[in-house]
Structures are given as C-alpha cells and as structure tokens.
Amino acid sequence: MAEQHQLILILDFGSQYTQLIARRIREKNVYCEIVPFNTDLTPYADKNVKGYILSGGPASVLSNDSPRLPQSFYDTPHPVLGICYGQQLMAHQLGGKLSKSLNREYGRAMLSIVTEGRLLKGVVAPSQVWMSHGDSLETLPDGFEAQASTSDIPYAVIADKNRSFYGVQFHPEVMHTTEGSKILDNFLFDICELSGDWTTESFIGSSVRYLKETIGDERVILGISGGVDSTVTAALLYRAVGDQMTAIFVNNGLLRKNEYEEVIESYGTLGVNLKPVDASDKFLSRLAGIIDPEKKRKIIGETFIEVFEDAAKGNGDAAFLAQGTLYPDVIESVSFKGPSATIKSHHNVGGLPEKMNLKIVEPLRELFKDEVRTLGRKLGLDESFIGRHPFPGPGLAVRIIGEITNERIRVLQDADAIYISELRSHDQYDKIWQAFAVLLPVQSVGVMGDERTYEDVIALRAVTSTDGMTADWARIPNDVLAIVSNRIINEVKGVNRVTYDISSKPPATIEWE
C-alpha cells in the first residue's frame, strides 16, 4: 500500500524519540517508515524513497561497538538529515572529528544562525532548542559548513549543500524546540521536494484497492473487541469486501459492565456481519483459583483461540484472518534491539493463522493510533467508537489483582462503570488516554454507620499519553475524584476505600498486571 507514496526512511539508532520523529512527519502528510540502522536497504531501491533521517541514540560514536552505517550509504543521491547521534555519526564517518564533551549538554539551549541555508530558511533566531548529547564535533568533514551554533557548541547545525546532507545536534521533533517544526518542513518540502501525498483519503483509497486485490472472492474473519482498532479494521474491510467478512466478538466474561450487549447493538449500525459468542462460563471456569498474571494471560489466550476457531467454522472456509495490528506493534517486533521479547500474542490472536491455515491481512499496520482515529472519522464511525479508551485483550483479568471470581468481577465492573460515567459527565474522559479501576487483593478497615467494616480497596488509574509508549498520571480535579470515590463506596457493595494511582510510565506500566 505504501509504495505509491513518497517515502522518508528513518534509520533508528535507538533513540527514545524515534517514534516521535515519525509522528511529526506523518502529521505533515508525509509517509515515513522506521527501520533499524542495520537494515538492508536494497529492497527500498524500488520504493519511492525521497530522503533519509538518521535518528538519535544512546551510544557514543567514539565507542568501538557503537552502531555504524556502511560507508556506501553516503553514496546516496537522496538528502539526509542526521539528528543528534545521527549528525555525529555522519560527520565522523565522512571524516570529521568528535570528542567527549566536558559536560553532558541536556535540556534547553538558544540557537543562533551563523549562515542561513535551506534547512534554516525562515527560522526565527535566536530560538530555543532541546539538547541531549555527551560528545561534540570538533572539526567538520570536507564539504560541510556550520550554519548554526549555541553558546556551548559551534556546530549545532551543519550542512553539505552540494550533497544535501544536513545535521542538527538538537531534537527538532520535540515541542521544546520552538522552531523544530519549521526545520522539518524545510527538510521535507524544500530539500526533499515532497508534495505531502500521505492523506487519510489517499490511505482509504489505496487500502480498499489493496484489500480487494488481496482477498479477491475469498472470505475473511476478524476478531473484534469493540475498541477503536478492531472497529476501524472492520469498517475498512466492510468497505472493501462487504459481506465476505465476518466479525467475531467473543465474550470472555471479563468485559466492562454491559459491554457485550452494547457492542452488539453498536455494530448493528455499521452493517457488518457480526457473530457474537458468549463463552464467559468457559473462560471463568478455567481461571478459577489462578492468581499469577502470566498464567491468567496464557489461559485466556489459549481459550480465546479455541473459542474463536469454533466460531469461525461454518463461515465459508475463510482464507484470511484480519488483525488490527498498528505501526507501533510492527516497530516493536523489528526494533533497534531486535525482536521484542514479549509479543502481544493474544491481541494478535496467537497461533490461529498457522493452526487454521489462514493468511493474514493487517489493514492498519502502517498507522499510529491517532491516525487510526482520524481514519475512523473519515469512514463515518460514531465518536463513541473513535474516542474509546484502550482496553487490554485479557480484559478485567489484569485489573483484578489476585483470584478471579464472579463476585470480584461484579465489584470491579460496578466501580469502573461509576468512574467512567463521572469522567464523561465532568468532561474529563476525552482529555485522558486511558482510565480504569483496579480491584486490589487487600482489604482495609472502614466505618459505615456505627459499624466497622473490613472490605475491598479500589485503585483508580488515569493517564495522559499520545501513543501509550510513555504516559503521565492525569490531573483529574479533586472534586471529581471525590465524587467518584463517594459513589463507589456508597453504591458498590463490598468496597470501603478508593485510592488514586499517581505513577508515570516509566517506571510503572499503565496496567497493573
């Protein structure tokens, strides 16, 4: 699907900001891909590559085992932008000299223009930039000139104008670099001469054509959860192949309160061929007495495959399995450090493709989460689908810490429903990336009326984020939290205490298990 679009290739050297670079470029209607620095670029010769970005990274170019590019890379006819480590590596490999900085430069600095060039066209100076480096350039390679500096470093921006090689010692992709967006604009549209052809409309058109060509007259099945990823996947597939697709919705007994019925009703408005399966008794019987979170996940994943396989039978011998895989999942599986040690197998329906001899289609594998939401709106989906918070594949199993019982599920569902309803009614829900309640495996002393109680504790979690990779705890107004706490304690039988989780990611994860 992506081959027909102009392409910026980001070579990843392990920077925590690499995905942010890609997001900033995508926001400008330019298609880009992230690949590890040591990727064989030969297959990209047939793609519409228009330029390269070399990301930052934690290593020092001065270290013997630090990442390198083959010298032949610099024979490219395409423009190159090196960011932080990427700038230093390019300069080093082309004959420049680096040395250890006396002090690691981190944080704000003021950029001054020395010689205005294409990369700095229209950039306001002095302006704030964001630094993070322990090495510094001492001398430039032949053909390069300094175009901007800071009070501490003379080579904050360097350029070889003849080859269109550029390097910046700061991070233009972060919001703290006030002219960063303009610098990226100059690289993409002036230097690489891109037209900005990556739009939601073009994605829909190319995706529909791709799905029609790939699936043909065959049938395709899709496991849906009612969340934004699977719903947008279903809507896109329906536009491409119509009733050749069957969406299977499995109730594992660990959904949110009334969710099974609500999803069935909501999907009725989409025209999608939906096959709901209530297998809650089977899941919960197998989870009885299980406390270890990894065992919970394994049982749920294996049971899901079994139930899904049974549900898929009788659907005209489907040849394809569709999955709501997103681009961050793809990046994680081929990351800078190699394949991820933990694959989200349950999210991606585990071993079903091999077991059922199915071919995979992943219509959203090129998109970030925000792009999926934009796509859903263009496809005409209701905002109740689009703005929905993420929900884990194992459901409430990873939010009930300890043993799973019908009573504990009831307690958590009721508490979570109150929490979410109050966030909505106080206009907080759409400001938050993800919010949910957690049932803890401890009880605490309380007083209700004239009697002492010894009952459950609910923890409330809410985070702000852009992609879930990092997150900060949401600053929900105290009066809203007070209302939520009061309602849960008064209305949910068995709970006498409510806490609020103020941990960020990292070091904590968003979910508790």
Long-range contacts (C-beta under 8 A, 24 or more apart in sequence): 1-203, 1-206, 1-207, 1-210, 1-366, 2-31, 2-33, 2-47, 2-366, 3-46, 3-47, 3-48, 4-48, 4-206, 5-31, 5-48, 5-197, 5-198, 5-202, 5-206, 6-30, 6-31, 6-48, 6-50, 6-194, 6-195, 6-197, 6-198, 7-31, 7-32, 7-33, 7-44, 7-47, 7-48, 7-49, 7-50, 8-32, 8-33, 8-49, 8-50, 8-51, 8-52, 8-53, 8-188, 8-192, 8-194, 9-33, 9-35, 9-41, 9-44, 9-49, 9-51, 9-52, 9-53, 10-34, 10-35, 10-52, 10-53, 10-55, 11-35, 11-36, 11-37, 11-39, 11-52, 11-53, 11-54, 11-55, 11-69, 11-86, 12-36, 12-37, 12-55, 12-57, 12-335, 12-336, 13-37, 13-54, 13-55, 13-56, 13-57, 13-59, 13-67, 13-85, 13-86, 13-89, 13-336, 14-55, 14-57, 14-58, 14-59, 14-67, 14-336, 14-337, 15-55, 15-56, 15-57, 15-58, 15-83, 15-84, 15-85, 17-55, 17-56, 17-171, 17-173, 17-174, 18-55, 18-56, 18-336, 19-328, 19-331, 19-368, 19-467, 19-469, 20-173, 20-174, 21-53, 21-55, 21-83, 21-173, 22-327, 22-368, 23-368, 23-370, 23-466, 23-467, 24-173, 24-180, 24-181, 24-184, 25-53, 25-184, 25-188, 26-198, 26-368, 26-371, 28-184, 28-185, 28-188, 28-189, 28-196, 29-196, 29-197, 29-198, 29-199, 30-188, 30-194, 30-196, 30-198, 31-197, 31-198, 31-366, 34-331, 35-334, 36-334, 36-335, 36-336, 37-67, 37-69, 37-336, 38-67, 41-73, 49-78, 50-78, 50-79, 50-192, 50-193, 50-194, 51-78, 51-79, 51-80, 51-81, 51-187, 51-188, 51-191, 51-192, 51-194, 52-76, 52-78, 52-79, 52-80, 52-81, 53-80, 53-81, 53-82, 53-83, 53-86, 53-187, 54-80, 54-81, 54-82, 54-83, 54-85, 54-86, 54-87, 54-89, 54-90, 55-83, 55-84, 55-85, 55-86, 56-83, 56-84, 56-85, 56-86, 56-132, 56-171, 57-84, 57-85, 57-86, 57-336, 58-85, 59-85, 60-100, 60-134, 60-135, 61-85, 61-88, 61-89, 61-92, 61-98, 61-135, 62-98, 62-99, 62-100, 62-135, 68-93, 69-93, 74-165, 78-164, 78-192, 79-164, 79-165, 79-166, 79-187, 79-191, 79-192, 80-163, 80-164, 80-165, 80-166, 81-119, 81-166, 81-167, 81-168, 81-187, 82-165, 82-166, 82-167, 82-168, 83-167, 83-168, 83-171, 83-172, 83-173, 84-132, 84-133, 84-168, 84-169, 84-170, 84-171, 85-133, 86-167, 87-137, 87-158, 87-167, 87-168, 87-169, 88-133, 88-135, 88-137, 88-167, 88-169, 90-165, 90-167, 91-137, 91-140, 91-141, 91-144, 91-155, 91-158, 91-167, 94-141, 94-142, 94-143, 94-144, 94-165, 95-141, 95-142, 96-137, 96-138, 96-139, 96-140, 96-141, 96-144, 97-137, 97-138, 97-139, 98-135, 98-136, 98-137, 98-138, 99-135, 99-136, 99-138, 100-134, 100-135, 100-136, 101-133, 101-134, 101-135, 101-136, 104-133, 104-134, 105-131, 105-132, 105-133, 105-134, 105-136, 105-152, 105-153, 106-131, 106-132, 106-133, 107-131, 107-132, 108-176, 109-150, 109-151, 109-152, 109-156, 109-170, 110-150, 110-151, 111-148, 111-149, 111-150, 111-156, 111-157, 111-170, 111-179, 112-148, 112-149, 112-150, 113-147, 113-148, 114-146, 114-147, 114-148, 114-149, 115-145, 115-146, 115-147, 116-147, 117-147, 117-159, 117-161, 118-159, 118-161, 118-186, 118-190, 118-191, 119-147, 119-157, 119-159, 119-166, 119-168, 119-183, 119-186, 119-187, 119-191, 120-147, 120-148, 120-157, 120-183, 120-186, 121-186, 121-190, 122-182, 122-186, 123-179, 123-182, 123-183, 123-186, 124-178, 124-179, 125-179, 127-177, 127-178, 127-179, 128-176, 128-177, 128-178, 129-156, 129-170, 129-171, 129-172, 129-176, 129-177, 129-178, 129-179, 129-180, 130-170, 130-171, 130-174, 130-176, 130-177, 131-169, 131-170, 131-171, 132-171, 133-169, 136-169, 137-169, 164-191, 166-191, 200-371, 200-374, 200-375, 200-378, 201-378, 203-366, 203-367, 203-375, 204-236, 204-239, 204-375, 204-378, 204-379, 207-236, 207-240, 207-363, 208-236, 208-239, 208-240, 210-363, 211-236, 211-237, 211-240, 211-241, 211-361, 211-363, 212-240, 212-241, 214-320, 214-361, 215-240, 215-241, 215-244, 215-319, 215-320, 215-361, 217-244, 218-244, 218-318, 218-319, 218-320, 219-244, 219-245, 219-246, 219-315, 219-316, 219-317, 219-318, 219-319, 219-320, 220-244, 220-245, 220-246, 220-318, 220-319, 220-320, 220-321, 220-322, 220-361, 221-245, 221-246, 221-247, 221-248, 221-312, 221-315, 221-318, 221-320, 221-321, 221-322, 221-358, 222-246, 222-247, 222-248, 222-321, 222-322, 222-323, 223-247, 223-248, 223-249, 223-250, 223-304, 223-308, 223-323, 223-349, 224-248, 224-249, 224-263, 224-267, 224-274, 225-249, 225-263, 225-391, 225-393, 226-259, 226-262, 226-263, 226-266, 226-267, 226-385, 226-388, 227-388, 227-390, 227-391, 228-369, 228-372, 228-373, 228-376, 228-385, 228-386, 228-387, 228-388, 229-324, 229-326, 229-364, 229-369, 229-372, 230-324, 231-270, 231-376, 231-381, 231-385, 232-324, 232-364, 232-372, 232-373, 232-375, 232-376, 232-379, 232-381, 232-385, 233-322, 233-323, 233-324, 233-363, 233-364, 234-267, 234-270, 234-272, 235-270, 235-272, 235-376, 235-379, 235-380, 235-381, 236-363, 236-364, 236-375, 236-379, 237-322, 237-361, 237-363, 238-270, 238-271, 238-272, 239-379, 243-273, 245-272, 245-273, 245-322, 246-273, 246-274, 246-275, 246-312, 246-315, 246-318, 247-272, 247-273, 247-274, 247-275, 248-275, 248-277, 248-308, 248-311, 248-312, 249-274, 249-275, 249-276, 249-277, 250-277, 250-279, 250-304, 250-307, 250-308, 250-311, 251-276, 251-277, 251-278, 251-279, 251-280, 252-279, 252-280, 252-283, 252-300, 252-303, 252-304, 252-394, 252-395, 253-279, 253-280, 253-281, 253-283, 253-284, 253-409, 254-280, 254-283, 254-284, 254-300, 254-394, 254-395, 254-396, 254-397, 254-404, 254-409, 255-395, 255-396, 256-391, 256-396, 256-413, 256-416, 256-417, 256-420, 257-413, 257-414, 257-416, 257-417, 258-417, 266-382, 266-384, 266-385, 269-382, 270-381, 275-311, 275-315, 277-307, 277-311, 279-303, 279-307, 282-307, 284-404, 284-406, 284-409, 287-397, 287-404, 288-403, 288-404, 288-405, 289-403, 290-403, 290-404, 291-402, 291-403, 293-397, 293-398, 293-513, 296-394, 296-397, 296-398, 296-404, 296-513, 297-346, 297-394, 297-397, 297-398, 300-346, 300-393, 300-394, 300-395, 300-397, 301-345, 301-346, 301-350, 301-393, 301-394, 302-350, 304-346, 304-349, 304-350, 304-393, 305-349, 305-350, 305-351, 305-352, 305-355, 308-349, 308-352, 309-352, 309-355, 309-356, 312-356, 318-358, 319-358, 319-359, 320-358, 320-359, 320-360, 320-361, 321-349, 321-352, 321-353, 321-356, 321-358, 321-359, 321-360, 321-361, 322-360, 322-361, 322-362, 322-363, 323-348, 323-349, 323-360, 323-361, 323-362, 324-362, 324-364, 325-362, 325-364, 325-365, 326-364, 326-365, 326-367, 326-368, 326-369, 326-372, 327-364, 327-365, 327-366, 327-367, 327-368, 328-368, 328-369, 328-467, 328-468, 328-469, 329-365, 330-365, 344-393, 346-393, 346-394, 347-393, 368-467, 369-466, 369-467, 369-468, 370-466, 370-467, 387-429, 387-430, 389-429, 389-432, 389-433, 389-434, 389-435, 389-436, 390-433, 390-434, 390-468, 392-511, 397-513, 398-511, 398-512, 398-513, 399-436, 399-437, 399-438, 399-439, 399-511, 399-512, 399-513, 400-438, 400-439, 401-438, 401-439, 401-440, 401-441, 401-512, 401-513, 402-439, 402-440, 402-441, 403-441, 407-494, 408-439, 411-439, 411-456, 411-458, 411-492, 411-493, 411-494, 411-495, 412-437, 412-438, 412-439, 412-458, 414-488, 414-491, 414-492, 415-439, 415-458, 415-488, 415-492, 415-495, 418-484, 418-487, 418-488, 418-491, 418-492, 419-460, 419-484, 419-488, 422-480, 422-483, 422-484, 422-487, 423-462, 423-476, 423-480, 423-484, 426-477, 426-480, 426-483, 428-474, 428-476, 428-477, 428-480, 431-464, 431-474, 432-462, 432-463, 432-464, 432-474, 432-476, 433-463, 433-464, 433-465, 433-466, 433-468, 433-471, 433-474, 434-461, 434-462, 434-463, 434-465, 434-468, 434-471, 434-510, 435-460, 435-461, 435-462, 435-463, 435-474, 436-460, 436-461, 436-462, 437-461, 437-488, 438-501, 438-512, 444-496, 444-497, 445-496, 446-496, 446-497, 448-496, 453-496, 455-494, 455-495, 455-496, 455-497, 456-494, 456-495, 456-496, 456-497, 457-495, 457-496, 457-497, 457-498, 457-499, 458-488, 458-492, 458-495, 458-497, 458-498, 458-499, 459-498, 459-499, 459-500, 459-501, 459-512, 460-484, 460-498, 460-499, 460-500, 460-501, 461-501, 461-510, 461-512, 462-501, 463-504, 463-505, 463-510, 465-505, 465-510, 468-510, 470-504, 470-505, 470-506, 471-504, 471-505, 471-510, 472-504, 472-505, 473-501, 473-502, 473-503, 473-504, 476-500
